[in-house]
């Protein structure tokens, strides 16, 4: 059975088990310690390795949310947001819902609060599955922890126009497919550089968001390879 043809209905359960040891205090097994290195393959060539940190002491804590929502034909969908072009940080780029932590907040609480504020929806149906590797976003001086969640219901979304120009849904099937992967050429000032990323509904997803989604993609592909050879979840 190929990765692309695997039934993903049990994906939340597989992810919950796979990410169970991702709490900040847990010791990550050696075979999973390389997940952070996946970021390198999805990093813009302009980054010069700065995303690998260490983060500056002045860096702000932040969290983003990868939420699996039910879509058509039983597919899981991940909502992404197009930032308004006038935003100071990452304006005009595709992002995962999320933002800066407030004093005393946990990573999960930050991700939920920002998710609700940006998408204008309730987060009470989101169930935590775990977290991915932290990522230092040097351009905005944030140390970002990606949280992963699932909902059995697709919430009614009313995006905050100050933070979200458009909500774009990326299906897990799309994410796993090689067809949506691209190498884009971008310009910043007088500099031109290549950036790996994903093509989603006419939008190019690159930078920190592509690096986080890239790690998530590789984790799912590893789960499915294990599923095809050793059904440990049975």
N, C-alpha and C positions, 0 to 999 in steps of 0.2 A: 504494500500500500504506500503510495507516495505522500509526501507532506501535503501537497496541494489537494489531495482527494480525501484527507482524513476528516471525519466528523468532528467538529469543534464544539459540540454541545456541552461537553464536559470540561471545556477549557478552564473555567473558573476554579473547578476542583483541582485540576492539575497545577494551576498557578499557585493556589493556596499552599499546596504541598511543596512545590519547588521553591517558593519564596519564604517558607516558614522560618528559615535561619537568617533572614535578612534584617532582623532587628539590630539597632546600633550596638547592642552589647553581645550579640551572638558571634561565635567564631565561624567564619565562612569556610566551607571545605575547599581544599586546594583545586578541585576540578571546577569550582565555580568562581574562584578568585580572579580568573582571567576575564570575567564579564566586563570589568571596567576598561580593559584593553580594547574592547570592541569599539569604544568611543573614538579611538584613533582612526579607524577605518571610515568613519562617517564625519570626521572633522574637516572643516574648510582648510585648504592649503595655506590660507592667510593666517591660521591660528598659531603656527610655529610651536605647537605643543603646549601653549599656555593654559589650555583647558585642563591639563593634568595636574595643575596646581604646583605646590600647595596654595590654597586660597590665602589671600592677604588677611591679616588680622582685622582689617577694616571691612572685610566682605560682609554683606548682609545675608542672613539665613533666609531661605525661600523654599517653597514647595510647589510642585505642579501635580496635576492629577491625570493619570491615564485611567479613564473609566470605560468599562465594557458595558455598552447598552444594547438591548435587543433591537435588531433591525429586521429587514425583510427576509423571508425565507430562512429564518433562524440564524442569520448571520449576526455576529457581534460587530458593533460599530464603536469607534472612538471619536468623540467630538473634539475638533480642533478649532481654534479661533484665528481669524484674520484681524490683526491689530490695525486700528485706524492709522493712516499715514502720518498724522500730526503728533502721535505719541512720541515722547522723548526717547524711550528705550524700545528698540526693535520695532519701530513704526513701520507698517506695511508688510510685516513678516507674519508667517504662520506660527502659532504657539499652542502649547497645551494650556488649558486653564490653570491659573496659579498666580502666585505673587509672594511678596515679602512677608515674613513672619512678624507678628506682633509679640511684645514682651510676654514671656512665659508660655507661649503657644507650643504645642507639639507639632511635628511635621504633618501629621494627619489632620489636626484641627486647622492648620494654616491652609492646606490644600482644599479642605471642604469649604472653609469660609470664602476663599477666593473663587472657587468653582461656583458657589451660589451667587456671589456678587457679580461675577462676569456673565454667567449664563441666565441669571434671573430665575433660578429654580430652586426647589427644595433639594437638600442633600440627605434627607433622612433615609432614603432607600439605598444609599451607597453602602456597600459592605466591603471592608478592607480585605485585600488579598495579600498585601506585602509591599515592599519597596524595592527600588532598583538602586544602582550605584550612585552616590552623590556626584555632582558635576559642578566644577567651578566655571562660571560664565564670566570671563575676565572683562568682556566689553561693558557689562553693567555692574561688575563687582558683586556678584551674588553667588553664594554656595547653595546649589539647588538639590533638593532631595525629591526624586520622583516617587509618588505614591501610586499604587495600583488598586483599583476597586471594581466592583461589579454591581449592577442593579437588575432586578428582574422586571422592572418597569422602565419605560422610556419617559422621563419627566417632560412636562411642558416647559419649553424654554422661551424666555423673553430677554434676549441679550441686552446688556447695558451698552448703549451706543457710544458712551465715552471710552469704553475699553474694547468693544467688539464691533467690527464692521460687518462681519459675516461669520456664521458657524458652518464649518465644513466637516462632513462625516467621512472618516477613513475606516473602511471595513478591515477586519483582521485578515480576510482572504486577500485583499489588496496589499496589505502590509507584507504578507508572506510571499507574494508573487514578485518575481524578478522584473516583471514588465513595468512596474511603477518606479523602479530605481533609475536615477539619472545622475549625470555629472553636469552641473550647471556652471556657466561662466558669469561671474558677478563683478561689479565695480564698486569700489569704495574710494571716493576722491579720485586721485590719479592712479590708483592701483587696480589691477585686474587679476582675478584669481579664480581657481576652480574649486567647486564645493560639491561633494557627494550629497545626494538627497533623494526625496521621493516626489513624484508627480501625482498630485491628487486633485481631480476635478479642475484642471487647468491652472493649479497653483503649484509652485515649487517650494517644498518644505526642506529647509536646510538649517545649518548651524546647530545650536544646542537642542532644538526640538528633534532634528534628524538624528542626532547622536543618541538621545534618549529612546526614540522609537527604534533606532537600530539595535540597541541593546535588548529592548523588549522583543523585537523580531527574532534575534538570535536565541533568546531564552525559549521562545515558543517553538522554534525549529528544533532545538535540542530536546525539548519535551516530546515532540512528535516523533523524532528519531528513536527515542527510548520506547515510546509507545509501540512503534512498528517492530522493535526487536525484543523488548522485554516489558510486558504489560504490568508494571509494578503497582499501578493504581487499582488493580482488580481486587 
